Structure formats: structure tokens, C-alpha cells
Amino acid sequence: MARKEAALDLWVADRLTECDIEFTSQGSSIKEIDNALKDASKRGTGNAGYPEYVSKIGRFVLVIEDKASQSRHEKLTDADILDMSTEAVTDYAVNGAYHYASHIAKKSPFTEVFAVGVSGDSKHHTISPVFVNDREGYKRLPDLESFTWLSPSNIVEYYTRYVLDEPTDVEKTTEQILKDAAELHEYLRTYGSIKDQDKALVVAGILLALDEIEYGGFSIDSLTGDQTEGMRDGDKLMNAIRGRLTRSNAGPDVKKNKLLAEFGIVQTSFRLNEVNDTLGMTPLHYYTNFLNEHVFKSIKYQQTSEDFIGRFYGEFMSYSGGDGQTLGIVLTPKHICDLMCELVDVKPTDTVLDPTCGTAGFLIAAMHRMLSSATSEQQRKDIKKKRLHGIELQSNMFAVAAANMILRRDGNSNLECCDFLKQNPAQIQLKGATVGLMNPPYSQGTKADPSQYEPSFVERLLDSLTIGARAAVIVPQSSMTGKSKAEKEFKVSILKHHTLEGVITCNTDTFYGVGTNPVIAVFTAGEPHDPEKECRFIDFRDDGYEVRAHVGLVEGDSAKDRKQHLLDVWNGREDAPSKFCVSSTVKPDDEWLHSFYYFNDEIPTEEDFEKAIADYLTFQLDMVSHGRSYLFEEDPDARFE
């Protein structure tokens, strides 16, 4: 048991280090904390007592006690509160951690303490936090998958969410975006009579014009609706858009003209340029004021990977039942874009390709991650100018994506409006992409046109990357089963030329309102799959994101923790039970899903064993009392001979 507990100690220490949590073992380097533990013996002798680990994180203190046996995790009284008897404090992880935390909270200046009990081993473990302060009582918090919530960068948000039960800035931002989108949708519908596909273009065009203000190329006050010098408000906005596209070096004139044609709605719509009696100004002027206050300032001043315009586009489609789903367009949520960038470990030196880029959500997430770890200004310029490439077939979404990237100061905006499937992969490969990210159009393939099946897009992406490139794609679960003959052939071809690293089954509400059960598949391009290679198949349906009424899918309290656990398992830093992750070799005709390879490797607890024995004895007694004792003889069939 001592050896197992030592192994658990080391595992906990490694997890804390990975989360940038500095700690001391069997004591504290902080005098006030160490003094508080001088009489904290768990046996109540008045002598010193020290937990496994102590850490000071900002104004908080973290205390950790661990036990190798999960049966020694926590002991409660009949009243369902922590048992603080000497035996319980000595023998149980959570009880011991709470004991030490109480001493620190009451006998030192540090009155906000997280007591954490850990039990088990690296594969099967439980992490239970309890918040303790200098007043009587404590607050039990939900179990954790990792220590990431308690890291220096997350602990204040953790305290706000879990201890204070208050909404965080992230939640407020999400709800505000949805509120703004609903409000703007109503204004666009009421005052502009704008078609579904044009709403996002109006938003993107106005944001580009607003970005010209700092260069003196546009002023909101110029939108007077009086056709000064023969120019309507739409003309003034288009001049500003044209100026911003020129300033961004958006590409050759043919590309610039294509973008201008898409944004032309602001000029050609009579209602947008006519002064509205209710508003007292043109709808364009009103929309520009609204977007400046509610969106533009957010994009300009917040360092975030959020695709604001994409969120607006998605909301517009959900309100109006637009053509997005008909075209197979399912925009990827920000947290999935971020996760996929982490799964393939996007670095500042990578070149990223998204061949079905939509509103550029993946490119924005990749750029945000690359810039945050760049080491020089020249490297940042290089990332924006050369290392982000996108292809989009739909011209209106192409224009939105271009605006999105320009507003992020991406330099030349390396986007193309064309059909990815009709391009030569060898030609695309010349871009030198070392990372591929993709959410292809869904449910467009048929027997008559199998090239539109999702695995077809996946193979084409892999063929378009450099040898050894990493790729992550999010596709419907059905595409990993290979039901049709064509899909099976694509899977055979993929393994012949590329390597499958693993597949992660996602939350069924990831694309809330669409009805698609998605998975994330990760590949290495250009390297044939070794039949002996073991891939990881993970069940990540419980990702901590939840659907809330009138809001949709939002980040729940456990999302950060669950994500960190996923990354730890994916990168081999942590083992996991088979209900979460299975490693297996694969064949083309297998269903590349966790559910296909899953087997139960749970180790029964002492309580499980005792219950099974009790159930068996009850069953045996019942059978004997009904004259069926022969069932328990060595050869129950002998009585019939």
C-alpha cells in the first residue's frame, strides 16, 4: 500500500506541475502557514501535522491529502457531513485535507483555502475539493478531473463560479453576444427587409467601414441620409469598405472586386438608404451605431479567439431558418475550434489550412494561439501574412471570412473563393501547410455524387498537406462508420496513404439545434497507417458544455477541467479507464468510434464486492426456500440422470 501511495503522490505532483501550481511537500515555505500546522496533528496530540502538498496561489491556499485506496476517499456521518473523528481524519483523504485546511484558515492570515482529497491511481482516481474559510462550516464542490481549475490562471474564475455561484465574464460575454444578435436581427428584419444570406454581409461590411475610422477614411457622423454631393449613406460605407480592402492588401483586383460585389447590398438596397421615420435616420446609420458600440469595440480591443461575425451569422440563420443547413453549413463553435488547435498543437512556425473555412472560425482560433506563443514581432507579422490559408465555396461566406481576417489585422488575407474539391491537391500542397483544420459541408453526399461525402473532403485535405502534417476534422459520427460503399472505399484509401491518430466522440449538443452527432478525427498526413499502430478512441460526450434555456450551448462549470483531462489523456500524460479512452489497432471496415472498441475495465470496489456477495446469498436463500437447492450442487444436472 505504501508503494501505491508513493506512486499516487508522484502522480499528483506531476499534475500540479503541469498546471503551473508551485507547491511544497509536508509543510510550507510560508511561515504563517507552517506555524498554523505546528499543532495540526491528525491524531489530536497537539503536535505538528502536515498534508501531502500545500500551495499558495494568489490569495488562496491549496491543501492536498491523498490515499491509494478509493475506499479511503471520504467518510461521512449519518447526517451526510464530513466525519471529523480522529479515525476519519487519519484514514480518509477528504477528511484529512479538510482538517489541515481548517487549521490554516483559522490560524493564519490566509482565510480562503481549497482542501482537496485525492484517492486511487493514475488511471482510476477521484479528486474532491472542499472550500474552507475562517468561519465555521465548509462548501463541498463538484469532483474534478484535473487540477487545471486551481491553476494561477483559472483559480479566481473557479472561486467566482463554484464558491460564489456568480456568472463569470465568459458567460456574460456569451449571453451578451446572443442578446446583441437577437436585437440586431430584429432591427435588420424590421427596418431593412434584408434577405437571410445578406444579413451577415451587411454586418461585415459595416465593421470594415468602422475599421477605416482610425485612418480618417470614414466617420459615422457622415451618415446623414441627405445624399451630400450625390452620395447616399451606402455609397459612403462602400467607399470606406473599398479603402479598407485596399489598405489590407486583400489580394489582386479580381479578389477585391469580388468582395466589393458581395458588400454591394449596402448600396443597392433602397430601404437601407432611406431615412426611417421611426429611427430618425437611415437604417444603415442606425446599424452602424449599434455595431460600433456592441461589436466593433469588442473585436478591436478584446484579445480573444471568438469569431464574433460567425456567431452573428449562426444566430441569424437560427432565427430565420435560413439556407445554412440546406447547404450543409454548420459553423463550428469557438470552444471546438480552440480544442482542435490544441489537439494538433498549433505552433507559431506552422502553416494552417482550412479548405472549407466558412466564416474563418478555425483560422481565427489558430491565429490567436500562434500569436500568443510567438516570440518576436517579426514572427507575428509572418504568421498574419503567410501562415493562414482558407478556401470557401460560398461567395457570401467568403466575403464574411475575408472581413473577419482583415479585422484581425491578418495582412494579406490568404483566402480563395473556389471549390476545394475541384482543386489539384498537389497544387494546394505548395502552400506548405503543416496543419489542416476542417469542418466540411454535412450530408451533401449521395450515391450519384460520392465526392460530397465527408470522408472525401477528409482525404482531399490530407492529400493537400505536407508529409507529416497534423490534421483535425470535425465530422458527423456516421462518417466514421463507413456505411455506404463509397465511404468504405474512402476509409481504405485514407489508411493506405495517411495515419489515423484517434477519434473523439463529442457532446451531442455541440451543434445545438442542428441534430448532428459530431466526432473529431485526428490524422497525420502522408504517412501510411501502420496496422500495428494503436489509435486513441475517446468518449468526450460529457465535455462540461450544457444547453441553457433561451441561450443555447454554453460553457458549464466543469468544462475547463474536462478539457484538460482530455488533453492529458490524448497526449499520454495520464491514463484513463476504458469508459473514457480505449487504445486499439484499426482496420478500414471498423467503426472508428469509442463505442466500437469499448470494453469494461472498471475495478470493483470493496463495497461492490460486498454487495455482490450479499445479493448472491439472498438469491441462494430464496432458491433453497423454494426447493431449488439443487442449483447449488456441484453437478446440478445429475439429479435428472
Protein Blocks (a to p, Z undefined) as FASTA:
>chain_A
ZZmmmmmmmmmmmmmmmnopacdehiafbfklmmmmmmmcfnlnopacddfbdcdehjbc
cdddddfblklmbccdfkopacfbfklmmmpmklmmmmmmmmmmmmccblbdcddddedd
fklccdddddddfbecdddddddfblklmpmklmmmmmmmmmnopacfklmmmmmmmmmm
mmmmmmmmmmnopafklmmmmmmmmmmmmmmmmnopacfklmnonopghiafklmmmmmm
mmmmmmnonacfklmmmmmmmmmmmmmpmklmpccfklopafklmmmmmmmmmmmmmmmm
pccfbdfklmmmmmmmmmnopaklmnopacddfklmmmmmmmnopafkbccddfblonom
mmmmmmmmmmmmpcbfklmmmmmmmmcccddfblmlmmmmmmmmmmnonojopaddddfk
lpcfklmmmnopabdcddddehkbcfklmmlpmklmmmmmmmmpcehiacdddddfklmn
omammlmmmmmmmmmmmccfbdcdddfklmgoklpacddddddehiacdfkbccddddfk
bnopacdehkbpaddfklmmmmmmmmmmmnopaccdfkloccddddfkbccdfklmgccf
bdcdfklmmmmmmmmmmmmmmmmmnopammmgmblmlmmZZ
